[in-house]
Amino acid sequence: MRLLPAIILAIAILLVPVLWYVIPLLMNSEDDFAGPAIDSGARIEIEMLNQQVEDLYNQIDALTQEVRRLASQPAAPMTPQDDNAPLPPSGPNAILDSYAQVVLIADRLHVNDGLTVAGPSFLRETFGLPREDLDDKCRSMTNPRLSDKLVTEEVGPIRVQMLQPAIDSLKTVFENVRLTDPDLYDRINTAGSLCVRLIRGSRNSASTHSYGLAADLNIDGHLDTLGDGRTQLGLTILADFFKAEGWVWGAAWRREDSMHFEVSRQKLEQWLEDGTL
């Protein structure tokens, strides 16, 4: 079991420098945070540190399992070893200023914090179906209440087809991003907005995309992998701007879809109350 002290020492080596730097930074960030307008450089650094901590937890779990496995095995014959040999270097965890870099989504199940999706039933009861003959292919919208408000427009760095209130709200999001973080703004791309079709696997439920109330976004045109609990760093920053405007982020779904942003039920109810929809 001479490997056990080395594993414990490796855990300590991994944790000490990161925690030494992360804890005061995160404590300061709580005092200084003022919404999405937080300095983008600091936010990138915080997100990368969150990523490092998540990775360290994963490494510790793996090392713990290895310790248990070794403890359950019979002792191997001792072989001469060089006690002065250095431990394999763990390597620095450099913080890369890269909006397209893929990171773990910290506390992803709670990222929407009080905002909820409208859901197919609410949308159908409120607006009716976007068209009667739905199938698995993207079709045009025929519901007159909705189609009269459907607009195709350049919104900030992307072109979308959505309901007018959603486009106006999206303009607010992107303008706040542009003023706060112009470098991120320039790298925003889209993977689609309106698509009138059934939810995959459903026979009578239309997706939020079908109502012109959702958009899929990415950084630099690189599509995110669905359901892996990770996303592009730039999307984690964008999520704060969308949340402030009352949009839901698909990162919180059971099958994570972090490219997906949609208008929340709370925002829709506000538009219904003031006659916007």
N, C-alpha and C positions, 0 to 999 in steps of 0.2 A: 504493500500500500504506500510505497514512497511517492507514488503519483498524486496521492490525495493532498499533501501540503502544497504541491505545485499548482494543483487546480484551484485550491482556496486562494493561494497567492495571486493567481491569474485573475480571479474574480475581483480581488482588492485592487489590483493594478488597473483593471477596466473601469471600476466604479469611482475611485478616489478623484482622479483629475477632472472627470466630467462633472461629478456632483459638486466639487469645489467651485466650478465655474457656473454650473446651471442654477444652483439654488439661489445665490444672490441675484442672478440675472432675472429669474422668474419672479422673485419677490419684488424686485424693482419694477418689473413690467406690469404687475398688478396695480402698483401705485400710479404708474404713468399712463396706463392704457386709457384712451379717450375715444374708443370706437374704432371704426375702420381707418381713421386718419392717422393711426400710429405709424411712425417712421418705417418705411418698407424695409430698409436695411436691417433694422432691429427685429422686425417681424420675421424676416427670412432667417435671421440667426436663431431666433427662438424656435421656429419650426424645425430647423435642422438639429437643434439641441434636443427637442422632443423626439426626433427620429433616432438620435444617438441613444437616448435613454431607453426607448422601446427596443432598440437592437440589443442593448446591454441586458435588458430583462430576458430577452430571448436566449442570449448567450449563457446567462446564469442558469436558466431553466435547463438548457442542454448540458451544461457542466454538472448540474445537480443530478440529472439522470445518469450521467456517466459515472459519477461517484457512487451512486447506488448500485449500478451494474457491476462496477469493479469490486465493491464491498461484498457482493453476493458470490463472487468467484473465489476458488481456492487460490492461495498465495502462489505466485510463480517463483521459480528458483531465482535467487538474487544474481545479478550479473554486475560486474564492475562498471561503475559510471563515474564520469568526471563531475564531481560536485561543484566545480568552479565554472562549468559550462553555463552560459547565459540562457535565460528563458527565451523562447521564440518571440520576437517582437510582435506586439499586437497591431502596430502601425497607427499613425495619426488619423483621427476622424476629421478631416478638413471640412470646413463649412464652405460649400460651393455656392456662389451667388448664381444659381441657375433655376429659373422659374419652371423649366421643363423637367427638372430632376424628380424622380419618383420617390416618394416618402410614405411612411406609415401615417394613417389618419388618426391622430390622437383623440381618444374618447369619442369615436365617430358616432356611436349610437345616440349621443346627446348633443350633437352639433347644432340641431335646430332649436332646442331649448324653448319649448312652448309653442312653436309654430307647427301646424299640422297640415297634411295634404288634404285637398278637397275630396278626392276619391271618386271613382266612377259613379257610384250611386248618387252622391250629392250633385255631381255635374249633370247627370241625366235628369234628375228630378228638378233641377233649377233651370236648365237650358234645353232639355230634350237631347236627343242624339245629334251629333254634328251632321250626320246624313243617315237615312234609313237603311240603305243597303250596304252595311259595313262588311268588309272582309279583311284579309291579311295584307292587302296591298294599299299603298298610299293613294287616296282619292281626293277629289275636291270637296270643299265644304258646301252643303246645300241648305243647311238650317238658316232661314232668313234672318232670325234674330242675331245670329253669330256672323254670318257671311257679310252682312252690311257693315260690320265693324272690323272686318279682316283687312289688313294692310300689309303690303310688302315694302320694306324700307331699309335703307342703310342706317343702322343704329351703331354709332361709334365705329369700332373697327370691323363690324360684321354686317351681313345682310340677312334679314330674317323676315318671315311671314307669320304674323301673329295678330291677335286682337289689339285694337288701338290702345286700350288702357294698359295692356301688358307692354306694348312698345314704349309708351310714355314712361312707364315705371323702369323699363330696361335702360332707357336714356339716362334716367337719374342715376342708376347704378354705375353705368359706364362713365358718366361725367365725373362722379366722385372718384372713380378709379383714375381717370385721366389727370385730375387735379392733384391726387395724392401720390400716384405711382405711374408716371407716364411710360416708364420702361415696360412695366407689366401690361399696361393698356395696349401698347403697340404689338404685343405678342399674343393677344387673345384671338382665338379662331373659333369657328363653329362647325359642328357635325350635324346640324339640322335643327329645324324648329317645327313648323306645321307638318303633320303627317296624319291624315284622317284614316284611321284603320282600327281594327280590334286589337286589344291587348293580346299579346302572343299567348295562346292556350285558352283564350276566352271565346265564348260564342255570342256575347251580347254586351260586352263592356268596352268602351272606348278609352284610350289613354288620354292623359292630359295634353299630350302633343296634338291630339285630334281636335282639341278645342282652341288651339292657338294660344296656349297659356304656359308653354314650356320651351326651353331651348337646351341643346347639348353644346357644351363649350369645351375647348381644350387649349393647350399652349403650343404654339408653333406648329399646329397641324398634326401633332402626335396624339393618337387616340389612346385613352386610358384603358387598361385591362379591366373588364367587368368582374366584380365580385372577389377581388384579391385583397381588399382592405387597404389598398395603397392608392395614391393619386399623385398628380403633379403638384409640386410645391406652389406654383402660381394659383392653382385652383383652391388651395386651402386659404390663400389670401383673399381671392375673389369671394369666397363663401361668406366672409364677414360683411362685405358690402351688400351682398344679396340678402343676408339675414336682416340687416338694418333696414332694408326696403320691403321686408315682408315676403321674401321668397324662401322656399324650402330647398335644401340641398339633398340630392339623392345618395350622398355618402352614408347617411344614417339608415338606409334601408337594409333589411336582412341580407339581401343580395346587393351589396354596395354598387352604386352607379354614380360615381363622383363627377362625371361629365354633365349630369342632369340637374338643371335648376328649373323649378316651377313655382308659379304663383301660389301662395298658401291659401288655405280656406279662410283664414282671418282677413287676408287682403281682399279676396273675392267678396266676402260678406260686407266689407267696407264699401267696395264699389257698388254692390247691389243696393246698399242703404242710401248712398248719395246719388244714385241714378246713373252712374257711369256705365253700368252694364244693365 
